[in-house]
Amino acid sequence: MAAAIQPTEHVASYYAATANEQTDYPILRGSVSADICIVGAGFTGVATALNLAERGYSVAVVEANRVGWGASGRNGGQLIAGGLGESKFAARYGDGIADMLWEMHWRGNDIICDRVKKHAIDCDLKFGYIEVALRQRHIDDFHEQCEAFERNDFPYEYRLVPRDELPDIVGTSAYIGGLINMRNGHLHPLNLCIGEAQAAESLGVKFFEQSPVTRIEHGPRPRVVTVTGHVEAGTVVLAGNAYHALERKHLSGLTFPAGSYIIATEPLGPAVTQRINPQDLAVCDMNEVVDYYRMSADGRLLFGGRCNYSGRDPSSIRKTLMPRMIKIYPELANARIEYEWGGKIGIVVNRIPLLGRINDNVYYSQGYSGHGVNGTHIAAEIIADAIGGTLERFDLFAKINRFRVPLGQWFGNQMVALGMIYYRLRDLM
Ligand SMILES: Cc1cc2nc3c(=O)[nH]c(=O)nc-3n(C[C@H](O)[C@H](O)[C@H](O)COP(=O)(O)OP(=O)(O)OC[C@H]3O[C@@H](n4cnc5c(N)ncnc54)[C@H](O)[C@@H]3O)c2cc1C
């Protein structure tokens, strides 16, 4: 049995301070019955619930804290296609599934754009993203991406940016090249999550908050149990990602929690914004341990990065991230930092999200390795398809051999940390 989590409110992030609504769904009490019960109301849980409700299932979502409380309501808001380990799938399954992988790569963007439009979700969605290079091998990667765009008749605007143009686009000469892609972009993730939950609720999904699930009782109709109640359902979906400790027998040693952190400056005003990001692009460097940043709707720089793979949070987030930010934008040395926060991402050693099921009726989807705004929405569709009987994409994931670290989470985190030191050294070379 997992130790009971104490429910808490949102962390003091820029997103929580600018949420469209404070959700206040009831605590789960007594007995509830549904076709499907989902544990966790981040993007994985909420997007799966919405998908299943659209197909006519009755769905209950049980959340330990609040809708979007975890990584989904705290992330960088960078909407970047992929994140499914596509290149590894290609190596494993061959060219025969190349078209399916390309379609899957962009599918999350499509789902999010359609939902925002259909349900009029106010989440500051903007298109425009630039990847920036620090090494020649990053530029080589850009050329490979452009070849894939050409091969697949990519219908959206993209463009290689030479070094001398970058200061006009990202306001810094820290990089040696860039690749702009207008199908990716950025958004307010907590407002997206809350908006999708409202859409799901309008289709009959029942949400319960402040209701940590303590165990799953398996059987033909598994029970999802909290201290004050339970949901009995034909199928259960575990969507707690790096925050849940359920089903350790099956899931321990497969995903590891790592910290990622963000600072938000005061609103910088139009003159600075015009200088540092006139096209309002999401920016991400090409290192393995990435710096990612963008402007918020009210003109703050939201600057994130510096993952912590050892399981220990830094003593000061702003002291950890400020030097990185100032290296890129020295003019922000005196900008006030008004918010600082972090959250947990779920790392999988081979960087392929962990989708699978236990006893045929308890599904799980987790471990997007820091790239989950898009990935969660694709995974949600794949899980909903699988529950509906279409297993083609689900089986791709379920058949991947997984590397299980045998000695528990602490040891696993140290291994992931060691692996990341290797990548960090590569970044520096
Ligand atoms: C600081 C940060 C920056 C990031 N930046 C980006 C980015 O810019 N772009 C990108 O694509 N990805 C980014 N990510 C990753 C992305 O946010 C995640 O991959 C994604 O949100 C995972 O969604 P999820 O629903 O699976 O998990 P979460 O959003 O973490 O949700 C899990 C939910 O399950 C609940 N839960 C856990 N255990 C239980 C239980 N026992 N009972 C009931 N409920 C439970 C939790 O309370 C939580 O609400 C970032 C992550 C972080 C932390």
Ligand as a Chemical Component Dictionary entry (heavy atoms), coordinates in Angstrom:
data_LIG
# 
_chem_comp.id                   LIG 
_chem_comp.type                 NON-POLYMER 
_chem_comp.pdbx_formal_charge   0 
_chem_comp.three_letter_code    LIG 
# 
loop_
_chem_comp_atom.comp_id 
_chem_comp_atom.atom_id 
_chem_comp_atom.alt_atom_id 
_chem_comp_atom.type_symbol 
_chem_comp_atom.charge 
_chem_comp_atom.model_Cartn_x 
_chem_comp_atom.model_Cartn_y 
_chem_comp_atom.model_Cartn_z 
_chem_comp_atom.pdbx_ordinal 
LIG C1  C1  C 0 9.225  22.791 -14.061 1  
LIG C2  C2  C 0 8.794  21.921 -15.224 2  
LIG C3  C3  C 0 8.906  22.415 -16.514 3  
LIG C4  C4  C 0 8.485  21.650 -17.606 4  
LIG N1  N1  N 0 8.468  22.213 -18.849 5  
LIG C5  C5  C 0 7.907  21.549 -19.887 6  
LIG C6  C6  C 0 7.719  22.197 -21.131 7  
LIG O1  O1  O 0 7.976  23.387 -21.281 8  
LIG N2  N2  N 0 7.213  21.476 -22.172 9  
LIG C7  C7  C 0 6.873  20.153 -22.030 10 
LIG O2  O2  O 0 6.436  19.528 -23.002 11 
LIG N3  N3  N 0 6.972  19.523 -20.818 12 
LIG C8  C8  C 0 7.460  20.184 -19.743 13 
LIG N4  N4  N 0 7.527  19.588 -18.511 14 
LIG C9  C9  C 0 7.031  18.205 -18.365 15 
LIG C10 C10 C 0 5.491  18.137 -18.323 16 
LIG O3  O3  O 0 4.984  19.145 -17.509 17 
LIG C11 C11 C 0 5.049  16.763 -17.806 18 
LIG O4  O4  O 0 5.640  15.751 -18.615 19 
LIG C12 C12 C 0 3.548  16.570 -17.839 20 
LIG O5  O5  O 0 2.882  17.663 -17.301 21 
LIG C13 C13 C 0 3.167  15.306 -17.075 22 
LIG O6  O6  O 0 1.766  15.295 -16.916 23 
LIG P1  P1  P 0 1.067  14.171 -16.029 24 
LIG O7  O7  O 0 -0.378 14.439 -16.057 25 
LIG O8  O8  O 0 1.504  12.824 -16.487 26 
LIG O9  O9  O 0 1.669  14.359 -14.562 27 
LIG P2  P2  P 0 1.409  15.533 -13.512 28 
LIG O10 O10 O 0 1.035  16.782 -14.175 29 
LIG O11 O11 O 0 2.568  15.554 -12.595 30 
LIG O12 O12 O 0 0.095  15.073 -12.753 31 
LIG C14 C14 C 0 0.053  13.974 -11.877 32 
LIG C15 C15 C 0 -1.124 14.203 -10.942 33 
LIG O13 O13 O 0 -1.395 12.997 -10.259 34 
LIG C16 C16 C 0 -1.734 13.316 -8.936  35 
LIG N5  N5  N 0 -1.487 12.136 -8.098  36 
LIG C17 C17 C 0 -0.284 11.552 -7.839  37 
LIG N6  N6  N 0 -0.449 10.513 -7.003  38 
LIG C18 C18 C 0 -1.771 10.435 -6.728  39 
LIG C19 C19 C 0 -2.552 9.582  -5.898  40 
LIG N7  N7  N 0 -2.008 8.591  -5.203  41 
LIG N8  N8  N 0 -3.894 9.810  -5.824  42 
LIG C20 C20 C 0 -4.468 10.800 -6.565  43 
LIG N9  N9  N 0 -3.760 11.656 -7.353  44 
LIG C21 C21 C 0 -2.437 11.457 -7.430  45 
LIG C22 C22 C 0 -0.836 14.498 -8.582  46 
LIG O14 O14 O 0 -1.364 15.237 -7.488  47 
LIG C23 C23 C 0 -0.823 15.276 -9.892  48 
LIG O15 O15 O 0 -1.814 16.269 -9.935  49 
LIG C24 C24 C 0 7.976  20.310 -17.399 50 
LIG C25 C25 C 0 7.882  19.811 -16.097 51 
LIG C26 C26 C 0 8.278  20.605 -15.019 52 
LIG C27 C27 C 0 8.142  20.056 -13.627 53 
# 
loop_
_chem_comp_bond.comp_id 
_chem_comp_bond.atom_id_1 
_chem_comp_bond.atom_id_2 
_chem_comp_bond.value_order 
_chem_comp_bond.pdbx_ordinal 
LIG C1  C2  SING 1  
LIG C2  C3  SING 2  
LIG C2  C26 DOUB 3  
LIG C3  C4  DOUB 4  
LIG C4  N1  SING 5  
LIG C4  C24 SING 6  
LIG N1  C5  DOUB 7  
LIG C5  C6  SING 8  
LIG C5  C8  SING 9  
LIG C6  O1  DOUB 10 
LIG C6  N2  SING 11 
LIG N2  C7  SING 12 
LIG C7  O2  DOUB 13 
LIG C7  N3  SING 14 
LIG N3  C8  DOUB 15 
LIG C8  N4  SING 16 
LIG N4  C9  SING 17 
LIG N4  C24 SING 18 
LIG C9  C10 SING 19 
LIG C10 O3  SING 20 
LIG C10 C11 SING 21 
LIG C11 O4  SING 22 
LIG C11 C12 SING 23 
LIG C12 O5  SING 24 
LIG C12 C13 SING 25 
LIG C13 O6  SING 26 
LIG O6  P1  SING 27 
LIG P1  O7  DOUB 28 
LIG P1  O8  SING 29 
LIG P1  O9  SING 30 
LIG O9  P2  SING 31 
LIG P2  O10 DOUB 32 
LIG P2  O11 SING 33 
LIG P2  O12 SING 34 
LIG O12 C14 SING 35 
LIG C14 C15 SING 36 
LIG C15 O13 SING 37 
LIG C15 C23 SING 38 
LIG O13 C16 SING 39 
LIG C16 N5  SING 40 
LIG C16 C22 SING 41 
LIG N5  C17 SING 42 
LIG N5  C21 SING 43 
LIG C17 N6  DOUB 44 
LIG N6  C18 SING 45 
LIG C18 C19 SING 46 
LIG C18 C21 DOUB 47 
LIG C19 N7  SING 48 
LIG C19 N8  DOUB 49 
LIG N8  C20 SING 50 
LIG C20 N9  DOUB 51 
LIG N9  C21 SING 52 
LIG C22 O14 SING 53 
LIG C22 C23 SING 54 
LIG C23 O15 SING 55 
LIG C24 C25 DOUB 56 
LIG C25 C26 SING 57 
LIG C26 C27 SING 58 
# 
